[in-house]
Amino acid sequence: MFDEAYEDYKIFTESCSHFQEIQQALGNSIRDYAATLTKPKIGALEIGCGYGDTTVQILNADPRIVLSVSEIDPEMITKTSNRIDEEGLICPNVCFYDKSILESCNPWPTGFDMVASGYTIHNFPDKGPGSKQEYYAGIAEMLKPGGFFGIADKCSYGDGSQYRESLARKMSDFAEYVLSQREDIPLGIRKRALERWMNHLLLDYEPGRLTHEETVHQQLAEVGFTDIKTVFRKETAAVITALKGG
């Protein structure tokens, strides 16, 4: 059966030349941190699994990883579970939770060695209820001292001019890909995909929602993270890592 939502997602990721580079950069950072640990099991939390791109990166980073996944959409949990099977990963230690970590931190264990998130946190506002700042604070509470936090996400920087130019190229590339390279998909579906993703890209650019690199660094420092670095940047996205102080 044709899954329009999944095809919609694939159209977007396939049209984005740097999507997989960003995911791989996050995976590399997770792998490098895991290599510093000598324990037999590494507790990890993923925030928002989507269709499993970041999940696969985390699980491939180190065989000792025991992964908990927080995802509010049950369909995404199913898709990611299927993706794990399709990738041939043997992962008995993956648990999915169909809730947001902000829903209630009480049921969540503390002492995670690492937390990672790919293309999720940009969806939240900078301030107020459900904000990025609240997520960072909740993540800090669940990490053990010295624990790793890695984000791969849309991220503006500097005066924003380079980000705007990159965003314009991204929108143009997406339109070109949808209209000329995916003729295997019915035109109506392509038109809906084009409208949805263009609206989403513009929504993410709105003040108060647009993630800015300097703001992320500041907010992470305010909730107790140290060694905050932008370790990779490509076009409209970046990978930022930090360690929990204490």
MDAnalysis code that builds the backbone (N, CA, C; Angstrom):
import MDAnalysis as mda
import numpy as np

u = mda.Universe.empty(738, n_residues=246, atom_resindex=np.repeat(np.arange(246), 3), trajectory=True)
u.add_TopologyAttr("name", ["N", "CA", "C"] * 246)
u.add_TopologyAttr("resid", np.arange(1, 247))
u.add_TopologyAttr("resname", ["MET", "PHE", "ASP", "GLU", "ALA", "TYR", "GLU", "ASP", "TYR", "LYS", "ILE", "PHE", "THR", "GLU", "SER", "CYS", "SER", "HIS", "PHE", "GLN", "GLU", "ILE", "GLN", "GLN", "ALA", "LEU", "GLY", "ASN", "SER", "ILE", "ARG", "ASP", "TYR", "ALA", "ALA", "THR", "LEU", "THR", "LYS", "PRO", "LYS", "ILE", "GLY", "ALA", "LEU", "GLU", "ILE", "GLY", "CYS", "GLY", "TYR", "GLY", "ASP", "THR", "THR", "VAL", "GLN", "ILE", "LEU", "ASN", "ALA", "ASP", "PRO", "ARG", "ILE", "VAL", "LEU", "SER", "VAL", "SER", "GLU", "ILE", "ASP", "PRO", "GLU", "MET", "ILE", "THR", "LYS", "THR", "SER", "ASN", "ARG", "ILE", "ASP", "GLU", "GLU", "GLY", "LEU", "ILE", "CYS", "PRO", "ASN", "VAL", "CYS", "PHE", "TYR", "ASP", "LYS", "SER", "ILE", "LEU", "GLU", "SER", "CYS", "ASN", "PRO", "TRP", "PRO", "THR", "GLY", "PHE", "ASP", "MET", "VAL", "ALA", "SER", "GLY", "TYR", "THR", "ILE", "HIS", "ASN", "PHE", "PRO", "ASP", "LYS", "GLY", "PRO", "GLY", "SER", "LYS", "GLN", "GLU", "TYR", "TYR", "ALA", "GLY", "ILE", "ALA", "GLU", "MET", "LEU", "LYS", "PRO", "GLY", "GLY", "PHE", "PHE", "GLY", "ILE", "ALA", "ASP", "LYS", "CYS", "SER", "TYR", "GLY", "ASP", "GLY", "SER", "GLN", "TYR", "ARG", "GLU", "SER", "LEU", "ALA", "ARG", "LYS", "MET", "SER", "ASP", "PHE", "ALA", "GLU", "TYR", "VAL", "LEU", "SER", "GLN", "ARG", "GLU", "ASP", "ILE", "PRO", "LEU", "GLY", "ILE", "ARG", "LYS", "ARG", "ALA", "LEU", "GLU", "ARG", "TRP", "MET", "ASN", "HIS", "LEU", "LEU", "LEU", "ASP", "TYR", "GLU", "PRO", "GLY", "ARG", "LEU", "THR", "HIS", "GLU", "GLU", "THR", "VAL", "HIS", "GLN", "GLN", "LEU", "ALA", "GLU", "VAL", "GLY", "PHE", "THR", "ASP", "ILE", "LYS", "THR", "VAL", "PHE", "ARG", "LYS", "GLU", "THR", "ALA", "ALA", "VAL", "ILE", "THR", "ALA", "LEU", "LYS", "GLY", "GLY"])
u.atoms.positions = np.array([
    [0.842, -1.201, 0.000],
    [0.000, 0.000, 0.000],
    [0.880, 1.254, 0.000],
    [0.521, 2.229, -0.808],
    [1.282, 3.466, -0.913],
    [1.103, 4.298, 0.360],
    [2.205, 4.621, 1.006],
    [2.187, 5.395, 2.246],
    [2.589, 6.829, 1.910],
    [1.585, 7.702, 1.771],
    [1.871, 9.061, 1.322],
    [2.752, 9.820, 2.308],
    [2.502, 9.640, 3.612],
    [3.293, 10.360, 4.607],
    [4.765, 9.959, 4.524],
    [5.012, 8.660, 4.357],
    [6.392, 8.190, 4.275],
    [7.042, 8.659, 2.980],
    [6.327, 8.590, 1.873],
    [6.880, 9.072, 0.606],
    [7.156, 10.567, 0.677],
    [6.277, 11.287, 1.358],
    [6.458, 12.718, 1.577],
    [7.791, 12.962, 2.286],
    [8.030, 12.200, 3.340],
    [9.270, 12.318, 4.102],
    [10.487, 11.973, 3.237],
    [10.396, 10.890, 2.481],
    [11.519, 10.494, 1.635],
    [11.818, 11.535, 0.563],
    [10.770, 12.133, 0.018],
    [10.977, 13.183, -0.974],
    [11.824, 14.299, -0.374],
    [11.502, 14.668, 0.859],
    [12.242, 15.749, 1.505],
    [13.690, 15.348, 1.776],
    [13.904, 14.186, 2.386],
    [15.270, 13.798, 2.748],
    [16.129, 13.527, 1.516],
    [15.531, 12.963, 0.471],
    [16.291, 12.686, -0.739],
    [16.654, 13.962, -1.488],
    [15.830, 14.983, -1.354],
    [16.118, 16.245, -2.038],
    [17.149, 17.078, -1.292],
    [17.388, 16.746, -0.020],
    [18.310, 17.506, 0.822],
    [19.687, 16.850, 0.750],
    [20.604, 17.457, 0.031],
    [21.897, 16.832, -0.244],
    [22.726, 16.583, 1.010],
    [22.479, 17.361, 2.067],
    [23.318, 17.218, 3.258],
    [22.623, 16.504, 4.414],
    [21.405, 15.997, 4.200],
    [20.673, 15.366, 5.302],
    [21.461, 14.198, 5.900],
    [21.924, 13.302, 5.046],
    [22.645, 12.141, 5.546],
    [24.016, 12.511, 6.107],
    [24.642, 13.549, 5.571],
    [25.924, 14.001, 6.128],
    [25.762, 14.466, 7.571],
    [24.681, 15.198, 7.821],
    [24.419, 15.680, 9.178],
    [24.159, 14.506, 10.107],
    [23.344, 13.557, 9.665],
    [23.053, 12.386, 10.483],
    [24.336, 11.608, 10.786],
    [25.179, 11.442, 9.781],
    [26.420, 10.699, 9.973],
    [27.353, 11.426, 10.931],
    [27.375, 12.750, 10.849],
    [28.224, 13.528, 11.765],
    [27.782, 13.333, 13.208],
    [26.467, 13.281, 13.441],
    [25.970, 13.010, 14.787],
    [26.362, 11.599, 15.211],
    [26.200, 10.638, 14.307],
    [26.589, 9.271, 14.610],
    [28.061, 9.157, 14.961],
    [28.904, 9.892, 14.252],
    [30.339, 9.876, 14.539],
    [30.640, 10.430, 15.925],
    [29.930, 11.495, 16.305],
    [30.133, 12.092, 17.626],
    [29.715, 11.116, 18.737],
    [28.608, 10.420, 18.509],
    [28.152, 9.420, 19.480],
    [29.172, 8.290, 19.587],
    [29.652, 7.835, 18.461],
    [30.659, 6.757, 18.440],
    [31.918, 7.172, 19.200],
    [32.374, 8.405, 18.956],
    [33.594, 8.873, 19.599],
    [33.420, 8.971, 21.110],
    [32.244, 9.436, 21.557],
    [32.010, 9.516, 22.999],
    [31.901, 8.123, 23.598],
    [31.176, 7.226, 22.938],
    [31.026, 5.864, 23.457],
    [32.383, 5.176, 23.612],
    [33.307, 5.496, 22.723],
    [34.641, 4.879, 22.780],
    [35.411, 5.276, 24.035],
    [34.997, 6.368, 24.688],
    [35.681, 6.793, 25.914],
    [35.154, 6.056, 27.141],
    [34.062, 5.312, 26.985],
    [33.450, 4.612, 28.108],
    [33.899, 3.152, 28.143],
    [34.167, 2.661, 29.338],
    [34.640, 1.284, 29.479],
    [33.570, 0.346, 30.035],
    [32.404, 0.857, 30.308],
    [31.343, 0.050, 30.916],
    [30.748, -0.935, 29.906],
    [30.166, -2.053, 30.379],
    [29.632, -3.058, 29.450],
    [28.349, -2.634, 28.746],
    [27.568, -1.733, 29.357],
    [26.347, -1.239, 28.736],
    [26.318, 0.288, 28.798],
    [25.844, 0.888, 27.732],
    [25.761, 2.350, 27.631],
    [24.292, 2.730, 27.490],
    [23.769, 3.467, 28.463],
    [22.379, 3.885, 28.418],
    [22.199, 5.130, 27.568],
    [21.336, 5.044, 26.572],
    [21.114, 6.169, 25.653],
    [19.627, 6.464, 25.526],
    [19.321, 7.730, 25.306],
    [17.952, 8.191, 25.075],
    [17.919, 8.974, 23.775],
    [16.958, 8.667, 22.922],
    [16.728, 9.453, 21.713],
    [15.418, 10.207, 21.861],
    [15.420, 11.478, 21.495],
    [14.229, 12.305, 21.572],
    [13.675, 12.501, 20.167],
    [12.537, 11.863, 19.893],
    [11.904, 11.961, 18.588],
    [12.611, 11.097, 17.563],
    [12.025, 9.957, 17.191],
    [12.728, 9.048, 16.278],
    [12.371, 9.274, 14.818],
    [11.226, 9.917, 14.539],
    [10.836, 10.089, 13.140],
    [10.770, 8.747, 12.431],
    [11.455, 8.655, 11.273],
    [11.471, 7.408, 10.526],
    [12.745, 6.604, 10.769],
    [13.475, 6.936, 11.828],
    [14.559, 6.074, 12.270],
    [15.957, 6.415, 11.800],
    [16.152, 7.538, 11.108],
    [17.492, 7.862, 10.610],
    [18.496, 8.030, 11.750],
    [18.116, 8.806, 12.767],
    [19.010, 9.007, 13.896],
    [19.104, 7.751, 14.753],
    [17.993, 7.028, 14.888],
    [17.985, 5.780, 15.658],
    [19.034, 4.818, 15.138],
    [19.090, 4.650, 13.834],
    [20.063, 3.745, 13.222],
    [21.487, 4.216, 13.487],
    [21.707, 5.529, 13.427],
    [23.037, 6.067, 13.719],
    [23.459, 5.734, 15.152],
    [22.533, 5.910, 16.087],
    [22.851, 5.635, 17.496],
    [23.190, 4.162, 17.687],
    [22.359, 3.286, 17.147],
    [22.556, 1.855, 17.356],
    [23.811, 1.343, 16.662],
    [24.172, 1.953, 15.546],
    [25.390, 1.541, 14.844],
    [26.658, 2.094, 15.487],
    [26.500, 3.064, 16.389],
    [27.676, 3.715, 16.970],
    [28.453, 2.800, 17.896],
    [27.728, 1.936, 18.624],
    [28.417, 1.055, 19.582],
    [27.462, -0.080, 19.963],
    [27.915, -1.326, 19.928],
    [27.025, -2.451, 20.237],
    [26.603, -2.518, 21.702],
    [27.247, -1.742, 22.558],
    [26.891, -1.756, 23.985],
    [25.699, -0.866, 24.306],
    [25.237, -0.097, 23.349],
    [24.178, 0.882, 23.611],
    [22.845, 0.201, 23.876],
    [22.219, 0.595, 24.976],
    [20.854, 0.206, 25.322],
    [20.007, 1.467, 25.148],
    [19.093, 1.446, 24.196],
    [18.433, 2.677, 23.752],
    [16.977, 2.763, 24.187],
    [16.625, 3.918, 24.760],
    [15.233, 4.286, 25.004],
    [14.873, 5.388, 24.020],
    [13.675, 5.296, 23.441],
    [13.251, 6.261, 22.429],
    [11.958, 6.922, 22.875],
    [11.963, 8.252, 22.932],
    [10.770, 9.029, 23.260],
    [10.173, 9.581, 21.974],
    [8.937, 9.188, 21.668],
    [8.289, 9.608, 20.420],
    [6.783, 9.720, 20.656],
    [6.200, 10.873, 20.305],
    [4.789, 11.100, 20.582],
    [3.869, 10.499, 19.519],
    [4.421, 10.108, 18.361],
    [3.603, 9.590, 17.264],
    [3.775, 8.072, 17.163],
    [2.741, 7.293, 17.505],
    [2.853, 5.826, 17.442],
    [3.240, 5.316, 16.051],
    [2.817, 6.018, 15.009],
    [3.161, 5.576, 13.658],
    [4.665, 5.649, 13.425],
    [5.306, 6.687, 13.987],
    [6.750, 6.813, 13.838],
    [7.471, 5.676, 14.567],
    [6.927, 5.267, 15.703],
    [7.508, 4.147, 16.438],
    [7.456, 2.883, 15.589],
    [6.317, 2.652, 14.944],
    [6.183, 1.480, 14.075],
    [7.166, 1.548, 12.912],
    [7.262, 2.720, 12.282],
    [8.165, 2.871, 11.141],
    [9.613, 2.655, 11.552],
    [9.990, 3.185, 12.711],
    [11.366, 3.036, 13.160],
    [11.666, 1.596, 13.538],
    [10.712, 0.919, 14.172],
    [10.889, -0.499, 14.492],
    [11.112, -1.306, 13.213],
    [10.329, -0.998, 12.192],
    [10.497, -1.682, 10.910],
    [11.847, -1.359, 10.284],
    [12.263, -0.113, 10.431],
    [13.562, 0.312, 9.881],
    [14.700, -0.466, 10.545],
    [14.618, -0.657, 11.846],
    [15.641, -1.412, 12.569],
    [15.722, -2.835, 12.014],
    [14.568, -3.443, 11.767],
    [14.540, -4.796, 11.209],
    [15.122, -4.809, 9.797],
    [14.749, -3.803, 8.998],
    [15.229, -3.736, 7.619],
    [16.737, -3.560, 7.549],
    [17.301, -2.839, 8.519],
    [18.741, -2.605, 8.550],
    [19.497, -3.836, 9.048],
    [18.759, -4.828, 9.531],
    [19.398, -6.034, 10.021],
    [20.092, -5.869, 11.355],
    [19.654, -4.891, 12.123],
    [20.259, -4.653, 13.423],
    [19.668, -5.601, 14.456],
    [20.519, -6.173, 15.257],
    [20.069, -7.041, 16.338],
    [20.032, -6.196, 17.600],
    [18.834, -5.773, 17.969],
    [18.711, -4.786, 19.034],
    [17.655, -5.196, 20.054],
    [17.985, -6.139, 20.927],
    [17.001, -6.523, 21.940],
    [16.792, -5.449, 22.991],
    [17.725, -4.514, 23.065],
    [17.673, -3.513, 24.127],
    [17.222, -2.145, 23.613],
    [16.115, -2.130, 22.875],
    [15.509, -0.879, 22.420],
    [14.092, -0.805, 22.985],
    [13.797, 0.264, 23.708],
    [12.460, 0.470, 24.276],
    [11.881, 1.766, 23.730],
    [10.626, 1.714, 23.277],
    [9.952, 2.891, 22.763],
    [8.930, 3.386, 23.790],
    [8.865, 4.703, 23.949],
    [7.903, 5.340, 24.839],
    [7.099, 6.336, 24.020],
    [5.774, 6.118, 23.926],
    [4.949, 7.015, 23.121],
    [4.532, 8.225, 23.946],
    [5.528, 9.018, 24.301],
    [5.274, 10.232, 25.063],
    [6.459, 11.182, 24.880],
    [6.227, 12.414, 25.235],
    [7.299, 13.403, 25.257],
    [7.975, 13.339, 26.614],
    [9.270, 13.630, 26.655],
    [9.955, 13.627, 27.946],
    [9.437, 14.742, 28.835],
    [8.803, 15.758, 28.245],
    [8.266, 16.849, 29.059],
    [6.905, 16.496, 29.651],
    [6.294, 15.411, 29.154],
    [4.988, 15.025, 29.665],
    [5.069, 14.738, 31.161],
    [6.123, 14.050, 31.554],
    [6.412, 13.804, 32.958],
    [7.776, 13.145, 33.033],
    [8.697, 13.786, 33.716],
    [10.030, 13.213, 33.843],
    [10.079, 12.122, 34.909],
    [9.048, 12.037, 35.774],
    [9.107, 11.096, 36.893],
    [9.292, 9.642, 36.474],
    [8.589, 9.163, 35.416],
    [8.780, 7.753, 35.051],
    [10.135, 7.481, 34.399],
    [10.828, 8.523, 33.956],
    [12.068, 8.311, 33.225],
    [13.220, 8.069, 34.188],
    [14.059, 7.084, 33.891],
    [15.231, 6.867, 34.734],
    [16.238, 7.991, 34.561],
    [17.047, 8.196, 35.564],
    [18.151, 9.143, 35.458],
    [19.428, 8.356, 35.188],
    [20.480, 9.074, 34.952],
    [21.763, 8.406, 34.759],
    [22.014, 7.890, 33.362],
    [21.352, 8.462, 32.341],
    [21.700, 8.109, 30.969],
    [23.129, 8.545, 30.685],
    [23.840, 7.745, 29.903],
    [25.187, 8.119, 29.479],
    [25.142, 9.115, 28.329],
    [24.100, 9.021, 27.527],
    [24.007, 9.928, 26.382],
    [22.562, 10.153, 25.967],
    [22.319, 11.334, 25.410],
    [21.031, 11.690, 24.822],
    [21.322, 12.281, 23.449],
    [20.516, 11.915, 22.463],
    [20.704, 12.449, 21.114],
    [19.358, 12.758, 20.483],
    [19.371, 13.704, 19.557],
    [18.143, 14.078, 18.862],
    [18.488, 14.589, 17.471],
    [17.775, 14.077, 16.480],
    [17.982, 14.523, 15.115],
    [16.721, 15.143, 14.530],
    [16.799, 16.405, 14.153],
    [15.708, 17.112, 13.473],
    [14.392, 17.041, 14.239],
    [14.457, 17.235, 15.543],
    [13.253, 17.233, 16.374],
    [13.106, 18.521, 17.163],
    [14.143, 18.934, 17.869],
    [14.025, 20.033, 18.824],
    [13.758, 21.376, 18.149],
    [14.094, 21.504, 16.869],
    [13.799, 22.767, 16.181],
    [12.297, 23.037, 16.117],
    [11.480, 21.997, 16.312],
    [10.028, 22.168, 16.239],
    [9.449, 22.923, 17.430],
    [10.221, 23.104, 18.494],
    [9.731, 23.733, 19.706],
    [10.151, 25.198, 19.767],
    [9.360, 26.037, 20.441],
    [9.707, 27.454, 20.554],
    [10.927, 27.670, 21.444],
    [11.523, 28.842, 21.355],
    [12.693, 29.143, 22.174],
    [12.339, 29.304, 23.646],
    [11.164, 29.865, 23.906],
    [10.788, 30.180, 25.284],
    [9.368, 29.695, 25.566],
    [9.021, 29.661, 26.857],
    [7.666, 29.325, 27.262],
    [7.467, 27.830, 27.430],
    [6.204, 27.408, 27.679],
    [5.897, 25.984, 27.873],
    [6.287, 25.159, 26.651],
    [6.911, 24.037, 26.878],
    [7.314, 23.174, 25.780],
    [8.458, 23.717, 24.954],
    [9.241, 24.602, 25.541],
    [10.306, 25.264, 24.796],
    [11.570, 24.406, 24.701],
    [12.469, 24.817, 23.822],
    [13.772, 24.165, 23.726],
    [14.481, 24.212, 25.074],
    [14.382, 25.358, 25.756],
    [15.050, 25.507, 27.045],
    [14.553, 24.456, 28.042],
    [13.256, 24.189, 28.063],
    [12.718, 23.170, 28.956],
    [13.255, 21.790, 28.583],
    [13.357, 21.521, 27.302],
    [13.904, 20.241, 26.883],
    [15.341, 20.092, 27.340],
    [16.137, 21.128, 27.140],
    [17.538, 21.050, 27.553],
    [17.652, 20.810, 29.054],
    [16.799, 21.480, 29.842],
    [16.823, 21.300, 31.294],
    [16.428, 19.871, 31.667],
    [15.393, 19.335, 31.010],
    [14.964, 17.966, 31.281],
    [16.025, 16.951, 30.903],
    [16.685, 17.198, 29.800],
    [17.760, 16.309, 29.359],
    [18.909, 16.323, 30.360],
    [19.255, 17.514, 30.848],
    [20.332, 17.621, 31.829],
    [20.012, 16.817, 33.085],
    [18.747, 16.844, 33.507],
    [18.344, 16.093, 34.694],
    [18.523, 14.589, 34.506],
    [18.302, 14.105, 33.306],
    [18.345, 12.666, 33.068],
    [19.742, 12.139, 32.767],
    [20.653, 13.023, 32.408],
    [22.017, 12.586, 32.107],
    [22.842, 12.444, 33.381],
    [23.755, 11.526, 33.362],
    [24.708, 11.413, 34.450],
    [25.756, 12.513, 34.291],
    [26.451, 12.901, 35.360],
    [27.530, 13.889, 35.228],
    [28.551, 13.422, 34.181],
    [28.903, 14.322, 33.298],
    [29.818, 13.975, 32.221],
    [29.139, 13.344, 31.033],
    [27.789, 13.141, 31.115],
    [27.049, 12.522, 30.026],
    [27.016, 13.383, 28.777],
    [26.802, 12.745, 27.658],
    [26.870, 13.376, 26.335],
    [25.489, 13.748, 25.821],
    [25.387, 14.937, 25.230],
    [24.172, 15.356, 24.538],
    [24.556, 15.810, 23.145],
    [23.890, 15.258, 22.128],
    [24.179, 15.638, 20.751],
    [22.915, 15.975, 19.990],
    [22.952, 17.078, 19.245],
    [21.815, 17.537, 18.447],
    [22.255, 17.644, 16.989],
    [21.469, 17.096, 16.090],
    [21.632, 17.348, 14.659],
    [20.348, 18.015, 14.209],
    [20.429, 19.275, 13.778],
    [19.177, 19.981, 13.519],
    [19.412, 21.232, 12.680],
    [18.287, 21.800, 12.245],
    [18.334, 23.083, 11.552],
    [18.887, 24.125, 12.502],
    [19.765, 24.984, 12.006],
    [20.419, 25.895, 12.932],
    [21.003, 27.091, 12.178],
    [20.505, 28.276, 12.484],
    [21.043, 29.503, 11.911],
    [22.312, 29.905, 12.665],
    [23.058, 30.833, 12.092],
    [24.305, 31.264, 12.732],
    [24.709, 32.639, 12.216],
    [25.607, 33.287, 12.963],
    [26.076, 34.609, 12.562],
    [24.929, 35.590, 12.451],
    [24.977, 36.428, 11.413],
    [23.911, 37.412, 11.225],
    [22.711, 36.835, 10.481],
    [22.773, 35.561, 10.153],
    [21.649, 34.893, 9.504],
    [21.648, 34.970, 7.995],
    [22.538, 35.785, 7.402],
    [22.514, 35.961, 5.950],
    [22.872, 34.675, 5.214],
    [23.870, 33.959, 5.699],
    [24.252, 32.706, 5.046],
    [23.160, 31.649, 5.204],
    [22.501, 31.671, 6.348],
    [21.401, 30.728, 6.560],
    [20.270, 31.023, 5.576],
    [19.943, 32.298, 5.382],
    [18.871, 32.657, 4.449],
    [19.202, 32.200, 3.035],
    [20.454, 32.396, 2.636],
    [20.870, 31.958, 1.306],
    [20.774, 30.439, 1.178],
    [21.188, 29.737, 2.228],
    [21.110, 28.271, 2.221],
    [19.663, 27.799, 2.181],
    [18.803, 28.481, 2.935],
    [17.390, 28.116, 2.954],
    [16.768, 28.302, 1.576],
    [17.108, 29.387, 0.894],
    [16.580, 29.633, -0.451],
    [17.026, 28.528, -1.408],
    [18.298, 28.114, -1.310],
    [18.780, 27.018, -2.162],
    [18.047, 25.720, -1.837],
    [17.821, 25.484, -0.548],
    [17.159, 24.261, -0.127],
    [15.740, 24.197, -0.684],
    [15.015, 25.298, -0.624],
    [13.653, 25.332, -1.138],
    [13.642, 25.135, -2.651],
    [14.607, 25.737, -3.324],
    [14.698, 25.581, -4.774],
    [15.034, 24.141, -5.152],
    [15.995, 23.550, -4.439],
    [16.373, 22.163, -4.711],
    [15.198, 21.219, -4.474],
    [14.433, 21.496, -3.427],
    [13.292, 20.646, -3.103],
    [12.245, 20.717, -4.211],
    [11.938, 21.927, -4.654],
    [10.941, 22.089, -5.714],
    [11.403, 21.394, -6.996],
    [12.680, 21.554, -7.341],
    [13.204, 20.936, -8.558],
    [13.132, 19.417, -8.466],
    [13.479, 18.882, -7.310],
    [13.467, 17.427, -7.127],
    [12.038, 16.877, -7.217],
    [11.114, 17.547, -6.534],
    [9.722, 17.083, -6.521],
    [9.127, 17.086, -7.923],
    [9.375, 18.157, -8.663],
    [8.686, 18.331, -9.945],
    [9.348, 17.608, -11.111],
    [10.673, 17.433, -11.068],
    [11.343, 16.864, -12.245],
    [11.966, 15.500, -12.028],
    [12.208, 15.108, -10.768],
    [12.901, 13.839, -10.541],
    [12.027, 12.765, -9.902],
    [10.827, 13.100, -9.514],
    [9.944, 12.096, -8.905],
    [8.639, 11.952, -9.686],
    [8.768, 11.785, -10.986],
    [7.590, 11.619, -11.824],
    [6.910, 10.278, -11.592],
    [7.563, 9.395, -10.814],
    [6.946, 8.120, -10.461],
    [5.827, 8.300, -9.442],
    [5.781, 9.450, -8.791],
    [4.758, 9.732, -7.796],
    [3.670, 10.595, -8.428],
    [2.403, 10.285, -8.200],
    [1.317, 11.089, -8.782],
    [1.496, 12.574, -8.502],
    [1.137, 13.395, -9.488],
    [1.349, 14.829, -9.382],
    [0.643, 15.429, -8.168],
    [-0.556, 14.962, -7.868],
    [-1.273, 15.497, -6.716],
    [-0.516, 15.300, -5.422],
    [0.100, 14.147, -5.263],
    [0.886, 13.860, -4.058],
    [2.125, 14.741, -4.024],
    [2.752, 14.925, -5.173],
    [3.940, 15.786, -5.227],
    [3.582, 17.232, -4.875],
    [2.439, 17.682, -5.365],
    [2.006, 19.051, -5.059],
    [1.748, 19.225, -3.566],
    [1.113, 18.216, -2.952],
    [0.851, 18.305, -1.513],
    [2.157, 18.264, -0.712],
    [3.094, 17.424, -1.154],
    [4.389, 17.363, -0.481],
    [5.106, 18.703, -0.588],
    [5.051, 19.300, -1.760],
    [5.702, 20.584, -1.977],
    [5.104, 21.651, -1.064],
    [3.794, 21.696, -0.982],
    [3.131, 22.694, -0.151],
    [3.438, 22.482, 1.331],
    [3.379, 21.236, 1.779],
    [3.621, 20.948, 3.202],
    [5.035, 21.317, 3.617],
    [6.013, 20.895, 2.812],
    [7.390, 21.115, 3.234],
    [7.809, 22.568, 3.079],
    [7.302, 23.254, 2.079],
    [7.600, 24.683, 1.954],
    [7.043, 25.432, 3.163],
    [5.806, 25.098, 3.551],
    [5.210, 25.739, 4.729],
    [6.008, 25.417, 5.985],
    [6.466, 24.175, 6.097],
    [7.237, 23.776, 7.275],
    [8.568, 24.519, 7.336],
    [9.239, 24.633, 6.215],
    [10.513, 25.347, 6.180],
    [10.341, 26.804, 6.584],
    [9.274, 27.425, 6.108],
    [9.020, 28.821, 6.451],
    [8.593, 28.971, 7.906],
    [7.830, 28.003, 8.423],
    [7.451, 28.029, 9.833],
    [8.687, 27.963, 10.721],
    [9.638, 27.116, 10.364],
    [10.862, 26.989, 11.153],
    [11.714, 28.251, 11.109],
    [11.450, 29.105, 10.141],
    [12.222, 30.346, 10.008],
    [11.612, 31.498, 10.807],
    [10.433, 31.295, 11.376],
    [9.772, 32.372, 12.106],
    [10.541, 32.739, 13.377],
    [10.550, 34.048, 13.743],
    [11.196, 34.469, 14.988],
    [10.587, 33.740, 16.185],
    [11.423, 33.353, 17.119],
    [10.952, 32.629, 18.282],
    [10.941, 31.128, 18.095],
    [11.055, 30.698, 16.845],
    [11.130, 29.263, 16.559],
    [12.436, 28.911, 15.864],
    [12.960, 29.825, 15.073],
    [14.214, 29.586, 14.376],
    [15.332, 29.327, 15.383],
    [15.954, 28.175, 15.277],
    [17.057, 27.823, 16.162],
    [18.311, 28.556, 15.710],
    [18.992, 29.211, 16.651],
    [20.223, 29.933, 16.348],
    [21.366, 29.319, 17.143],
    [22.480, 29.121, 16.481],
    [23.620, 28.432, 17.090],
    [24.051, 29.058, 18.415],
    [24.203, 30.366, 18.446],
    [24.650, 31.026, 19.675],
    [23.632, 30.856, 20.800],
    [22.349, 30.873, 20.451],
    [21.302, 30.691, 21.461],
    [21.351, 29.285, 22.037],
    [21.549, 28.289, 21.183],
    [21.652, 26.911, 21.663],
    [22.811, 26.780, 22.644],
    [23.962, 27.324, 22.283],
    [25.128, 27.267, 23.170],
    [24.810, 27.924, 24.521],
    [24.164, 29.091, 24.476],
    [23.832, 29.812, 25.696],
    [22.843, 29.031, 26.553],
    [21.782, 28.513, 25.930],
    [20.760, 27.779, 26.678],
    [21.323, 26.500, 27.296],
    [22.193, 25.814, 26.595],
    [22.805, 24.615, 27.149],
    [23.690, 24.959, 28.347],
    [24.431, 26.051, 28.242],
    [25.286, 26.469, 29.355],
    [24.447, 26.839, 30.571],
    [23.291, 27.465, 30.341],
    [22.438, 27.908, 31.445],
    [21.866, 26.756, 32.257],
    [21.723, 25.572, 31.642],
    [21.166, 24.429, 32.381],
    [22.252, 23.446, 32.810],
    [23.508, 23.848, 32.708],
    [24.581, 23.060, 33.301],
    [25.454, 22.252, 32.363],
    [25.359, 22.492, 31.049],
    [26.232, 21.779, 30.124],
    [27.560, 22.509, 29.955],
    [28.596, 21.736, 29.687],
    [29.924, 22.287, 29.438],
    [30.471, 21.701, 28.135],
    [31.652, 22.159, 27.745],
    [32.309, 21.647, 26.535],
    [31.346, 21.668, 25.348],
    [30.641, 22.774, 25.194],
    [29.621, 22.926, 24.152],
    [30.314, 23.293, 22.832],
    [30.070, 22.507, 21.796],
    [30.763, 22.704, 20.527],
    [29.813, 22.518, 19.339],
    [30.024, 23.290, 18.317],
    [29.424, 22.997, 17.016],
    [30.470, 22.195, 16.254],
    [30.244, 20.903, 16.122],
    [31.272, 20.014, 15.578],
    [31.138, 19.809, 14.078],
    [29.980, 20.194, 13.514],
    [29.782, 20.022, 12.075],
    [28.686, 20.965, 11.623],
    [28.872, 21.561, 10.459],
    [27.846, 22.427, 9.887],
    [27.821, 22.225, 8.384],
    [26.607, 22.171, 7.839],
    [26.438, 22.082, 6.389],
    [25.135, 22.769, 6.030],
    [25.222, 23.825, 5.225],
    [24.053, 24.552, 4.781],
    [23.182, 25.001, 5.960],
    [21.945, 24.511, 6.041],
    [21.006, 25.002, 7.065],
    [21.039, 24.202, 8.354],
    [21.940, 23.244, 8.489],
    [21.927, 22.371, 9.659],
    [23.299, 22.290, 10.317],
    [23.282, 21.872, 11.580],
    [24.531, 21.751, 12.341],
    [24.393, 20.626, 13.344],
    [25.542, 20.137, 13.800],
    [25.606, 19.183, 14.895],
    [26.296, 19.876, 16.054],
    [25.579, 19.947, 17.170],
    [26.100, 20.580, 18.386],
    [26.168, 19.515, 19.469],
    [27.300, 19.448, 20.164],
    [27.459, 18.484, 21.245],
    [27.838, 19.188, 22.527],
    [27.553, 18.531, 23.655],
    [27.867, 19.098, 24.968],
    [27.965, 17.963, 25.975],
    [28.590, 18.252, 27.111],
    [28.694, 17.313, 28.218],
    [28.041, 17.907, 29.434],
    [27.376, 17.080, 30.217],
    [26.755, 17.578, 31.434],
    [27.835, 17.841, 32.484],
    [27.821, 19.033, 33.025],
    [28.789, 19.376, 34.056],
    [28.445, 18.728, 35.380],
    [29.378, 18.811, 36.327],
    [29.089, 18.273, 37.652],
    [29.988, 17.138, 38.028],
])
